[in-house]
Amino acid sequence: MQMEMDIRVDDLAGPEIAELMQQHLRSMAKYSPPESIHALDLDELRRPEVTVWSGWRGGELLGCGALKELDCRHAEIKSMRTAIGHQRKGVAAGLLKHILNEAKNRHYKRVSLETGSMDAFSAAHKLYVGFGFKECEPFADYLEDPYSIFMTKEL
């Protein structure tokens, strides 16, 4: 099930997205030591190789996700986060579908991601597997880490 929402490129200027990203970073810090947190802050999300989308219904932010270009054939999904109160309603699935379609439109051949390995991330694992992602070795600049699972999908 995917929630109906307006998905748009986010300029990261609004207080809603800033708060959601702070929640995201705080949540990652609960489960991983600092050296194992790979979430991007707002400044890193503003880099030219990163596009952030947010999902809205009315004036309410439901969630966000980003795509970071690693090279002309490979991109990474970053900053997938659903707002508290909207989890388990299909927000992440809707955003992921949108991001994967955009990756195809940009002619990437592969999309990869890093996520936590703890039980708290089991819903994310299930989501990614449902979209055809498979576990893989670390990619880009990542190293093996007991706090991380790496996944990839050929497009």
FENTAKA-V662319 format. One record per residue. N is the residue number from 1. RES is the residue in one letter. SS is DSSP state (helix for helix, strand for strand, loop for the rest). OMEGA is omega in whole degrees, -180 to 180 (999 if undefined). BURIAL is b if it has 9 or more other C-alpha atoms within 8 Angstrom, else e. Layout:
# FENTAKA-V662319
N:RES:SS:OMEGA:BURIAL
N:RES:SS:OMEGA:BURIAL
This chain:
# FENTAKA-V662319
1:M:loop:177:e
2:Q:loop:-180:b
3:M:loop:174:e
4:E:loop:179:e
5:M:loop:175:e
6:D:strand:-180:e
7:I:strand:-179:b
8:R:strand:174:e
9:V:strand:-177:e
10:D:loop:179:b
11:D:loop:177:e
12:L:loop:-179:b
13:A:loop:-174:e
14:G:loop:179:e
15:P:helix:-179:e
16:E:helix:-179:e
17:I:helix:178:b
18:A:helix:179:b
19:E:helix:179:e
20:L:helix:179:b
21:M:helix:175:b
22:Q:helix:176:e
23:Q:helix:-179:e
24:H:helix:-179:b
25:L:helix:178:b
26:R:helix:180:e
27:S:helix:179:e
28:M:helix:-179:b
29:A:helix:178:b
30:K:helix:-171:e
31:Y:helix:-174:e
32:S:loop:173:b
33:P:loop:-175:e
34:P:helix:-178:e
35:E:helix:180:e
36:S:helix:178:b
37:I:loop:-177:b
38:H:loop:178:e
39:A:loop:180:b
40:L:loop:174:b
41:D:loop:-176:e
42:L:helix:180:b
43:D:helix:179:e
44:E:helix:178:e
45:L:helix:179:b
46:R:loop:180:b
47:R:loop:-175:e
48:P:loop:-179:e
49:E:loop:-178:e
50:V:strand:172:b
51:T:strand:179:b
52:V:strand:173:b
53:W:strand:174:b
54:S:strand:179:b
55:G:strand:-176:b
56:W:strand:167:b
57:R:strand:-172:b
58:G:loop:178:e
59:G:loop:-175:e
60:E:strand:177:e
61:L:strand:-178:b
62:L:strand:-178:b
63:G:strand:-180:b
64:C:strand:175:b
65:G:strand:-176:b
66:A:strand:176:b
67:L:strand:-180:b
68:K:strand:177:b
69:E:strand:175:b
70:L:strand:171:b
71:D:strand:-173:e
72:C:loop:-179:e
73:R:loop:-170:b
74:H:strand:178:b
75:A:strand:-179:b
76:E:strand:174:b
77:I:strand:-178:b
78:K:strand:167:b
79:S:strand:173:b
80:M:strand:-178:b
81:R:strand:174:b
82:T:strand:180:b
83:A:loop:176:b
84:I:loop:-178:e
85:G:loop:179:e
86:H:loop:179:b
87:Q:loop:179:b
88:R:loop:179:e
89:K:loop:179:e
90:G:loop:180:b
91:V:helix:-178:b
92:A:helix:179:b
93:A:helix:178:b
94:G:helix:178:b
95:L:helix:-180:b
96:L:helix:177:b
97:K:helix:180:e
98:H:helix:-178:b
99:I:helix:178:b
100:L:helix:176:b
101:N:helix:178:e
102:E:helix:178:e
103:A:helix:177:b
104:K:helix:179:b
105:N:helix:179:e
106:R:loop:176:e
107:H:loop:172:e
108:Y:loop:178:b
109:K:loop:-177:b
110:R:strand:175:b
111:V:strand:-179:b
112:S:strand:178:b
113:L:strand:172:b
114:E:strand:176:b
115:T:strand:-179:b
116:G:strand:-178:b
117:S:loop:-175:b
118:M:loop:-180:e
119:D:helix:-180:e
120:A:helix:-179:e
121:F:helix:-176:b
122:S:helix:178:e
123:A:helix:178:e
124:A:helix:179:e
125:H:helix:-179:b
126:K:helix:178:e
127:L:helix:-176:b
128:Y:helix:177:b
129:V:helix:178:b
130:G:helix:178:e
131:F:loop:175:e
132:G:loop:177:e
133:F:loop:177:b
134:K:strand:177:e
135:E:strand:-178:e
136:C:loop:175:e
137:E:loop:174:e
138:P:loop:-178:b
139:F:loop:-180:e
140:A:loop:-177:e
141:D:loop:-179:e
142:Y:loop:174:e
143:L:loop:174:e
144:E:loop:-177:e
145:D:loop:-179:e
146:P:loop:179:e
147:Y:loop:-174:b
148:S:strand:167:b
149:I:strand:178:b
150:F:strand:-178:b
151:M:strand:179:b
152:T:strand:179:b
153:K:strand:173:b
154:E:strand:180:e
155:L:loop:999:e
